[in-house]
Amino acid sequence: MSLLKILNSINDIVWGPPLLLLMGCVGILLTVRLRGVQIKHLFYAHKLAFTREDKGAEGDISHFQALMTALAATIGIGSITGVATAIAVGGLGSLFWMWVAAFFGMATKYAEGILAIKYREIDSNGQMCGGPMYYLEKGLKAKWLGVIFAILTSCAAFGTGNMVQSNSVANALFETFSISPTMTGLFLVLISAFPLLGGIKSIGKVVEVLVPTMALFYLLISLSVVLIHFKEVPSAFMMIFKTAFTGQAATGGFVGSTMMLAIQLGVSRGVFSSEAGLGSSPIAAAAAKTDSPGRQALVSMCSVFITTGVVCTLTGLAIATTGVLGKLDSAGNVLDGSNLALAAFSSTLPYGGMMVTLAIIPFAYSTILGWAYYGEKTMEYLFGVKSIFPYRVFYLAAVFIGCVLNLQVVWGFSNIMNGLMAFPNLIGLLFLSGVVSYETILFEALLKREKALKIKPKA
């Protein structure tokens, strides 16, 4: 058996029912204990993210920059290719289970944000450090779990967050404009070096401009496809809800799917897209300037709604309304993954496929920046601040390597690391849910006092 097949087999086990069940149980538990925080405070959460700035509070970056850094690592290839893959294998019903995962994932993301702020600390460089490794050590008193999480995350950063992304950019530019992977690698290293070497403040300044711009561009073209096929939207929703519980029958080249397959693909791809439960995004949340753990927790919660609730939904609707599911390519193969997504856009918009290809480039670049910070902080946790600069150098070298190598093995290995890093984080969330509940009670009492006084708190 080849190494790739071995990795794929391990990946199926890691991302199998035990992990998905644990994620679901944690999300449901937190939703109940927090009394539906994702419903009660959804509007206020987005208002915080886009309007509030606690300049006088401790932290390195604003609420908005923390959100954009988290979105930089989540809105990307998974929001396009990941959704298309789930639908191609699990049917349109998998989109419904993505929404279910996102709903409970918002409570999970909220809890991660609470703990990230509560247990963060300041390093010798005067910068904030936080995330699962800190709340596992300080809150759960299980440093060994924090070390395991840090090791797994640093590995995933070099793979999924780095080389896989740069490889996607290199392939897109070569296929579209015949630009050599070597030139792409050198260019990516150059434009990545300045924000990476400048740390989280530099990364925050880049992503607060790049992420909204690229997201708006993709939303406009995907929304255009859906609006052009507006008459098909009601039937698309009916098919999504129906096949979520019955499975989808074979049609064209689509071989059909069962309800269990729709659940597995929908939940796993939804988690992969939003990263709720993986433990990566609270590392960015810990750097935010905030006067209360609850405020940044609500901002963190927004990323799930934006990524899965908006971006992934529009991708899924574009595929559903254009009728490309089950179609064959010129070689007679069933459209899958990125090819399925590209077919949906190409069938409707002039140069639609090229526009999506161009959108993938900044998506991948922003992911490189977001995961660079995650990896940097896990390395600092393991080896101290002296490891930061060497890590940045190796990370930039990996950007170039990713452009010029075939990374199927790296992709398989990284998926495994992503799944494994979720286990210690979910254990922490499970046993620290009482802390999250208590902090939420304090935060909601603060909100009531502010509302009673009808004054804005000092920023």
Backbone torsions as a table, in degrees:
resi	resn	phi	psi	omega
1	MET	NA	134.5	-178.4
2	SER	-71.4	161.2	179.6
3	LEU	-60.3	-39.9	-179.2
4	LEU	-62.6	-42.3	179.4
5	LYS	-66.0	-36.8	177.8
6	ILE	-63.4	-45.4	179.5
7	LEU	-62.9	-40.9	179.0
8	ASN	-63.8	-37.4	178.3
9	SER	-66.0	-43.0	177.7
10	ILE	-63.6	-41.0	-179.7
11	ASN	-60.7	-40.4	178.6
12	ASP	-63.6	-34.4	179.3
13	ILE	-72.3	-47.8	-177.9
14	VAL	-60.1	-45.0	-178.7
15	TRP	-92.1	24.9	-179.5
16	GLY	-83.9	-168.1	-176.6
17	PRO	-53.6	-40.0	-178.5
18	PRO	-58.2	-46.8	-179.3
19	LEU	-67.0	-45.6	-178.3
20	LEU	-64.5	-37.1	177.6
21	LEU	-66.6	-42.4	178.5
22	LEU	-62.6	-43.0	177.9
23	MET	-61.8	-43.4	-179.6
24	GLY	-64.4	-43.7	-179.7
25	CYS	-63.7	-42.4	178.7
26	VAL	-64.4	-44.1	179.5
27	GLY	-62.4	-42.7	178.8
28	ILE	-67.2	-44.5	178.8
29	LEU	-57.7	-46.9	-178.5
30	LEU	-67.4	-37.6	177.8
31	THR	-60.7	-42.4	-179.9
32	VAL	-69.9	-47.6	-177.3
33	ARG	-66.1	-30.6	-179.4
34	LEU	-95.9	7.7	175.1
35	ARG	54.4	49.5	175.6
36	GLY	64.8	47.2	-177.1
37	VAL	-58.2	-31.0	-178.1
38	GLN	-70.7	-17.9	175.8
39	ILE	-94.3	-48.2	-175.5
40	LYS	-59.2	-40.6	-170.4
41	HIS	-116.4	19.9	-176.1
42	LEU	-61.7	-47.6	-179.3
43	PHE	-64.4	-46.6	-179.3
44	TYR	-62.8	-34.9	179.6
45	ALA	-60.8	-45.5	179.4
46	HIS	-69.9	-34.1	175.9
47	LYS	-62.8	-42.4	177.0
48	LEU	-59.9	-46.9	-174.2
49	ALA	-62.3	-36.9	-171.7
50	PHE	-104.5	-5.4	-177.6
51	THR	-128.4	-29.7	-171.7
52	ARG	-90.0	143.5	174.8
53	GLU	-144.8	109.5	-179.6
54	ASP	-86.0	79.4	-173.7
55	LYS	-63.3	-32.4	-176.9
56	GLY	-85.9	-6.0	-177.0
57	ALA	-83.4	161.8	177.4
58	GLU	-70.3	145.1	179.3
59	GLY	145.2	171.1	-177.0
60	ASP	-106.4	-30.3	-176.0
61	ILE	-136.3	164.4	-178.1
62	SER	-75.9	168.9	174.6
63	HIS	-54.6	-46.1	-176.4
64	PHE	-63.6	-43.6	179.3
65	GLN	-65.5	-36.6	176.9
66	ALA	-64.3	-41.8	178.0
67	LEU	-64.4	-43.7	-178.8
68	MET	-66.7	-34.6	177.1
69	THR	-65.3	-41.8	177.3
70	ALA	-65.6	-42.5	179.2
71	LEU	-67.3	-31.8	178.2
72	ALA	-58.7	-34.8	-178.6
73	ALA	-87.4	-13.7	-175.7
74	THR	-109.4	-43.9	177.9
75	ILE	-74.4	114.6	-177.1
76	GLY	-179.1	-142.8	-175.7
77	ILE	-58.4	-36.4	179.4
78	GLY	-63.4	-29.4	-179.5
79	SER	-75.4	-16.8	179.8
80	ILE	-111.5	-67.4	-178.2
81	THR	-65.1	-40.4	-178.2
82	GLY	-62.3	-42.7	178.8
83	VAL	-65.7	-44.8	-179.4
84	ALA	-62.1	-39.3	178.8
85	THR	-64.7	-43.2	179.2
86	ALA	-60.6	-43.3	-179.3
87	ILE	-70.0	-39.2	-178.7
88	ALA	-63.9	-30.4	-178.0
89	VAL	-101.3	-44.8	-175.0
90	GLY	-96.4	-4.7	-178.9
91	GLY	83.9	175.3	-177.7
92	LEU	-64.8	-24.2	178.5
93	GLY	-61.4	-23.2	179.8
94	SER	-63.8	-25.6	178.6
95	LEU	-65.7	-37.9	176.8
96	PHE	-60.4	-44.0	-178.6
97	TRP	-71.8	-22.5	169.3
98	MET	-63.1	-42.8	179.3
99	TRP	-64.3	-40.3	178.3
100	VAL	-62.3	-45.7	178.9
101	ALA	-61.7	-38.0	-179.6
102	ALA	-67.8	-40.2	-179.1
103	PHE	-59.5	-52.1	179.7
104	PHE	-75.0	-27.1	177.3
105	GLY	-65.3	-26.7	177.3
106	MET	-64.3	-39.2	176.5
107	ALA	-66.6	-38.4	177.6
108	THR	-63.1	-46.2	179.7
109	LYS	-62.4	-38.5	177.4
110	TYR	-59.8	-46.8	-179.5
111	ALA	-62.5	-40.6	178.0
112	GLU	-60.4	-40.1	-179.9
113	GLY	-66.9	-41.5	177.1
114	ILE	-57.0	-52.0	-175.9
115	LEU	-68.7	-33.7	179.6
116	ALA	-61.8	-42.4	-180.0
117	ILE	-75.7	-42.6	-175.7
118	LYS	-62.0	-39.1	-173.5
119	TYR	-106.8	13.0	179.5
120	ARG	-73.3	162.6	178.3
121	GLU	-143.9	168.8	-179.0
122	ILE	-103.6	130.4	-179.3
123	ASP	-86.3	-178.1	-176.5
124	SER	-68.7	-14.9	175.4
125	ASN	-89.5	1.2	179.6
126	GLY	80.7	15.9	-179.3
127	GLN	-108.4	154.0	-178.9
128	MET	-74.3	142.8	175.4
129	CYS	-131.6	132.0	179.5
130	GLY	-165.6	-178.8	-178.4
131	GLY	126.8	-175.5	-176.5
132	PRO	-55.0	-37.6	-177.0
133	MET	-62.8	-29.9	179.8
134	TYR	-82.2	-40.9	179.5
135	TYR	-78.4	-19.0	172.0
136	LEU	-72.0	-38.1	179.9
137	GLU	-77.0	-49.8	-172.9
138	LYS	-86.0	-33.9	-178.2
139	GLY	-89.8	-48.4	-177.8
140	LEU	-89.3	-11.6	-177.6
141	LYS	60.2	39.1	-179.5
142	ALA	-130.8	74.5	-177.3
143	LYS	-60.6	-32.7	-178.1
144	TRP	-61.8	-34.2	176.3
145	LEU	-70.1	-36.6	176.8
146	GLY	-63.0	-40.3	178.7
147	VAL	-65.3	-43.7	178.4
148	ILE	-60.2	-45.7	179.2
149	PHE	-60.3	-44.5	-177.8
150	ALA	-62.6	-41.7	179.6
151	ILE	-63.6	-46.8	-178.4
152	LEU	-64.7	-40.6	-178.9
153	THR	-68.2	-39.8	178.9
154	SER	-64.1	-34.9	176.1
155	CYS	-68.2	-44.9	179.8
156	ALA	-63.3	-33.8	-179.7
157	ALA	-61.5	-40.9	-179.7
158	PHE	-72.4	-26.0	-178.9
159	GLY	-92.5	-86.7	-177.9
160	THR	-56.6	-41.8	-176.3
161	GLY	-81.1	-10.4	-173.0
162	ASN	-129.9	-80.9	-170.4
163	MET	-64.1	-38.6	178.5
164	VAL	-63.6	-38.1	-179.7
165	GLN	-68.9	-47.5	-179.6
166	SER	-64.9	-33.4	177.1
167	ASN	-65.4	-38.2	177.9
168	SER	-64.0	-41.1	178.2
169	VAL	-65.1	-44.9	-178.7
170	ALA	-61.8	-43.5	179.2
171	ASN	-65.3	-40.6	-179.1
172	ALA	-64.3	-44.0	-179.0
173	LEU	-70.3	-33.8	178.9
174	PHE	-69.9	-43.8	-178.1
175	GLU	-68.9	-34.9	-174.3
176	THR	-89.5	-42.0	-173.6
177	PHE	-124.3	5.4	179.3
178	SER	58.9	32.2	176.7
179	ILE	-83.3	131.4	-175.9
180	SER	-66.2	144.8	178.3
181	PRO	-58.0	-32.6	179.1
182	THR	-63.4	-45.2	178.6
183	MET	-64.7	-40.4	178.0
184	THR	-62.3	-41.9	179.4
185	GLY	-60.7	-46.1	179.9
186	LEU	-63.6	-40.5	-179.4
187	PHE	-66.5	-43.5	180.0
188	LEU	-63.8	-40.1	177.5
189	VAL	-61.0	-43.1	-178.2
190	LEU	-63.6	-48.7	-176.2
191	ILE	-77.5	-15.8	176.9
192	SER	-86.6	-27.4	-173.2
193	ALA	-61.6	-44.4	-174.6
194	PHE	-63.3	-51.6	178.0
195	PRO	-68.3	-36.0	-177.6
196	LEU	-67.7	-44.2	-178.6
197	LEU	-70.0	-20.1	178.9
198	GLY	-85.9	-7.3	177.4
199	GLY	81.7	-166.3	-171.9
200	ILE	-62.8	-33.5	-179.5
201	LYS	-66.1	-40.4	178.1
202	SER	-70.2	-41.4	177.7
203	ILE	-61.2	-43.2	179.8
204	GLY	-60.4	-39.1	-179.8
205	LYS	-67.8	-35.4	-179.9
206	VAL	-72.8	-49.3	-173.5
207	VAL	-71.6	-25.5	179.9
208	GLU	-69.2	-16.5	174.7
209	VAL	-99.9	-45.6	-174.1
210	LEU	-67.4	-47.9	-173.8
211	VAL	-63.1	-49.7	178.2
212	PRO	-61.2	-36.8	-178.8
213	THR	-65.5	-49.3	-177.3
214	MET	-69.6	-36.4	179.2
215	ALA	-66.1	-41.9	179.3
216	LEU	-63.3	-41.0	179.5
217	PHE	-61.3	-47.0	-178.9
218	TYR	-68.0	-40.3	179.3
219	LEU	-62.1	-38.2	-179.6
220	LEU	-64.7	-44.7	-177.4
221	ILE	-74.1	-35.8	178.6
222	SER	-71.6	-38.2	177.3
223	LEU	-66.0	-34.3	177.6
224	SER	-62.0	-42.7	178.8
225	VAL	-61.8	-45.9	-178.4
226	VAL	-64.6	-42.1	-179.0
227	LEU	-67.4	-37.1	177.4
228	ILE	-61.9	-34.4	178.7
229	HIS	-104.2	35.7	-173.6
230	PHE	-56.5	-36.2	-179.1
231	LYS	-63.8	-21.3	-178.7
232	GLU	-89.3	-8.9	-175.5
233	VAL	-62.2	-48.6	179.6
234	PRO	-57.4	-44.6	179.6
235	SER	-67.8	-31.5	177.2
236	ALA	-64.1	-45.2	177.9
237	PHE	-63.6	-40.3	178.4
238	MET	-61.7	-41.3	179.0
239	MET	-66.8	-39.5	179.5
240	ILE	-61.0	-48.1	-178.2
241	PHE	-70.1	-39.8	-178.0
242	LYS	-65.9	-49.9	-175.3
243	THR	-74.4	-14.1	176.0
244	ALA	-64.2	-27.1	-176.2
245	PHE	-114.6	-9.7	-178.8
246	THR	-119.8	-12.0	-170.8
247	GLY	81.8	168.8	-177.3
248	GLN	-117.9	132.0	-178.5
249	ALA	-71.6	158.0	178.4
250	ALA	-65.0	139.8	177.0
251	THR	-153.6	131.3	-177.3
252	GLY	59.7	-127.1	177.8
253	GLY	-88.0	-5.9	179.4
254	PHE	-75.2	124.7	-171.9
255	VAL	-83.1	-5.0	-179.3
256	GLY	96.0	163.4	-179.6
257	SER	-149.9	160.1	177.0
258	THR	-100.7	168.8	177.4
259	MET	-61.7	-42.2	-178.9
260	MET	-64.2	-37.5	178.5
261	LEU	-67.0	-39.5	178.0
262	ALA	-62.6	-41.6	179.2
263	ILE	-64.2	-49.2	-177.0
264	GLN	-61.4	-46.6	-178.7
265	LEU	-69.5	-41.3	-178.8
266	GLY	-64.6	-47.6	-178.4
267	VAL	-67.1	-46.7	-176.8
268	SER	-64.7	-43.0	179.4
269	ARG	-71.6	-32.2	176.1
270	GLY	-64.7	-43.3	177.7
271	VAL	-65.8	-41.6	-179.8
272	PHE	-62.4	-35.1	-178.8
273	SER	-74.9	-46.8	-175.1
274	SER	-88.3	-20.9	-177.1
275	GLU	64.5	16.0	177.5
276	ALA	-67.6	117.8	-179.1
277	GLY	101.3	-20.0	179.5
278	LEU	-70.1	-33.6	178.5
279	GLY	97.6	3.3	-178.3
280	SER	-78.4	-48.7	-174.1
281	SER	-65.0	-29.2	176.7
282	PRO	-62.7	-17.0	176.1
283	ILE	-65.6	-38.6	176.4
284	ALA	-75.0	-38.3	-179.7
285	ALA	-59.3	-33.8	-177.7
286	ALA	-65.1	-19.3	-178.0
287	ALA	-87.7	-4.6	-173.1
288	ALA	-73.6	145.5	172.4
289	LYS	-81.4	113.8	-177.7
290	THR	-152.0	148.3	179.2
291	ASP	-92.3	-4.3	-178.4
292	SER	-154.0	137.3	176.4
293	PRO	-56.2	-34.3	-177.3
294	GLY	-63.6	-37.0	-178.5
295	ARG	-65.6	-47.7	179.2
296	GLN	-67.8	-30.7	177.1
297	ALA	-61.9	-42.0	177.8
298	LEU	-65.0	-39.1	177.3
299	VAL	-63.4	-42.4	178.0
300	SER	-60.5	-38.3	-179.5
301	MET	-60.2	-32.5	-178.4
302	CYS	-59.1	-32.8	-173.9
303	SER	-62.2	-33.8	178.6
304	VAL	-67.9	-44.6	179.8
305	PHE	-61.5	-43.3	-177.9
306	ILE	-69.4	-46.5	-175.6
307	THR	-68.7	-58.9	-176.0
308	THR	-84.6	-46.2	-175.8
309	GLY	-65.8	-30.1	-176.9
310	VAL	-110.5	-62.1	-172.5
311	VAL	-66.0	-51.3	-179.0
312	CYS	-65.1	-36.6	179.1
313	THR	-62.7	-44.2	179.7
314	LEU	-66.0	-36.1	175.5
315	THR	-62.3	-46.7	180.0
316	GLY	-62.9	-41.9	179.3
317	LEU	-67.4	-33.8	177.2
318	ALA	-62.7	-40.4	177.9
319	ILE	-70.1	-43.0	-176.4
320	ALA	-66.6	-41.5	-174.2
321	THR	-81.0	-20.4	-179.0
322	THR	-89.8	-10.1	176.0
323	GLY	70.0	27.9	-177.7
324	VAL	-88.5	-10.7	180.0
325	LEU	-63.6	125.8	-179.3
326	GLY	91.5	-2.7	178.3
327	LYS	-75.3	159.3	-180.0
328	LEU	-108.3	150.9	175.3
329	ASP	-86.3	-175.0	-175.7
330	SER	-64.0	-23.2	-179.8
331	ALA	-90.9	1.2	179.4
332	GLY	86.5	10.9	178.9
333	ASN	-93.8	147.2	178.4
334	VAL	-68.1	134.2	179.6
335	LEU	-64.5	133.1	-176.5
336	ASP	-145.7	156.5	173.8
337	GLY	54.8	-134.0	-177.3
338	SER	-61.1	-33.7	179.1
339	ASN	-63.2	-36.3	178.3
340	LEU	-67.7	-44.0	178.4
341	ALA	-63.4	-44.3	180.0
342	LEU	-62.7	-37.2	179.8
343	ALA	-64.4	-38.1	179.5
344	ALA	-61.7	-43.3	-178.7
345	PHE	-76.8	-39.4	-179.0
346	SER	-65.6	-32.7	-177.8
347	SER	-72.4	-13.0	-174.1
348	THR	-117.5	-43.5	-174.4
349	LEU	-109.8	141.4	172.1
350	PRO	-61.6	129.5	-177.6
351	TYR	59.3	25.9	-179.3
352	GLY	-60.0	-42.1	178.8
353	GLY	-63.3	-39.8	179.3
354	MET	-66.5	-37.6	179.7
355	MET	-64.9	-40.3	177.9
356	VAL	-67.0	-39.6	177.6
357	THR	-59.9	-43.7	179.1
358	LEU	-66.4	-31.9	178.0
359	ALA	-68.6	-33.5	-178.6
360	ILE	-63.0	-31.2	-175.7
361	ILE	-62.6	-55.8	177.2
362	PRO	-66.8	-29.2	174.8
363	PHE	-57.5	-50.3	-177.8
364	ALA	-66.0	-40.9	-179.8
365	TYR	-62.1	-44.4	-179.5
366	SER	-65.3	-33.5	177.4
367	THR	-65.0	-39.0	176.5
368	ILE	-57.9	-43.5	-178.9
369	LEU	-68.8	-45.3	-178.1
370	GLY	-62.2	-46.5	-178.7
371	TRP	-73.2	-21.6	175.5
372	ALA	-60.9	-41.9	179.6
373	TYR	-68.5	-40.1	178.4
374	TYR	-59.7	-48.7	-179.4
375	GLY	-64.3	-38.8	-179.9
376	GLU	-60.7	-43.5	-177.7
377	LYS	-72.3	-32.4	176.7
378	THR	-70.8	-36.2	176.7
379	MET	-67.6	-37.5	177.1
380	GLU	-63.7	-39.1	178.5
381	TYR	-62.8	-38.8	-176.9
382	LEU	-78.8	-40.4	-170.0
383	PHE	-126.6	2.5	178.1
384	GLY	90.2	173.9	-174.4
385	VAL	-65.1	-22.8	-179.6
386	LYS	-66.8	-17.9	-178.6
387	SER	-83.7	-9.7	-173.1
388	ILE	-64.9	-50.7	-176.2
389	PHE	-65.6	-47.6	176.3
390	PRO	-58.2	-37.6	178.5
391	TYR	-61.0	-45.1	-179.1
392	ARG	-60.9	-39.4	179.5
393	VAL	-64.5	-47.7	179.1
394	PHE	-64.0	-35.8	179.9
395	TYR	-64.3	-42.8	177.7
396	LEU	-64.9	-37.9	177.5
397	ALA	-63.3	-38.3	179.6
398	ALA	-66.0	-30.1	176.4
399	VAL	-58.9	-44.6	179.1
400	PHE	-68.0	-44.1	-179.3
401	ILE	-58.9	-40.3	-179.5
402	GLY	-61.1	-30.1	-178.1
403	CYS	-72.9	-27.0	-170.5
404	VAL	-111.4	1.5	-179.2
405	LEU	-117.3	157.6	171.2
406	ASN	-81.4	122.6	-168.3
407	LEU	-113.4	27.3	179.2
408	GLN	-60.0	-40.2	179.6
409	VAL	-68.1	-42.1	179.1
410	VAL	-62.1	-40.9	179.5
411	TRP	-61.8	-45.4	179.4
412	GLY	-63.4	-43.1	178.8
413	PHE	-63.2	-41.6	-177.5
414	SER	-67.2	-38.3	177.4
415	ASN	-60.8	-38.5	178.7
416	ILE	-65.4	-44.4	178.5
417	MET	-61.3	-40.2	178.2
418	ASN	-59.8	-44.8	180.0
419	GLY	-67.1	-43.5	-177.4
420	LEU	-66.1	-35.4	-178.2
421	MET	-67.6	-19.9	179.3
422	ALA	-70.3	-32.4	-175.0
423	PHE	-59.5	-54.4	178.6
424	PRO	-63.0	-34.9	178.9
425	ASN	-64.9	-43.8	-179.8
426	LEU	-66.8	-35.1	175.7
427	ILE	-61.8	-43.5	177.6
428	GLY	-61.3	-45.0	179.9
429	LEU	-63.6	-38.2	-178.9
430	LEU	-63.4	-50.1	-175.4
431	PHE	-83.1	-14.4	177.2
432	LEU	-104.9	12.8	-179.6
433	SER	-62.2	-29.7	176.5
434	GLY	-64.5	-39.7	177.1
435	VAL	-63.4	-43.4	179.1
436	VAL	-61.4	-42.8	179.5
437	SER	-63.1	-43.5	-179.9
438	TYR	-64.4	-45.1	179.1
439	GLU	-63.2	-33.2	178.9
440	THR	-69.2	-38.9	176.6
441	ILE	-61.1	-44.2	178.1
442	LEU	-63.1	-41.5	-178.2
443	PHE	-67.1	-43.5	-179.6
444	GLU	-68.1	-29.8	174.0
445	ALA	-66.5	-38.6	176.5
446	LEU	-62.4	-43.2	179.1
447	LEU	-62.5	-38.6	179.2
448	LYS	-65.6	-39.8	179.1
449	ARG	-65.5	-42.1	178.9
450	GLU	-63.1	-40.2	179.7
451	LYS	-67.7	-38.2	-179.4
452	ALA	-66.3	-39.6	179.9
453	LEU	-76.4	-20.5	-179.7
454	LYS	53.7	40.9	174.4
455	ILE	-131.8	153.8	177.4
456	LYS	-81.0	135.4	177.3
457	PRO	-66.3	152.6	180.0
458	LYS	-63.1	133.4	-179.4
459	ALA	-98.7	NA	NA
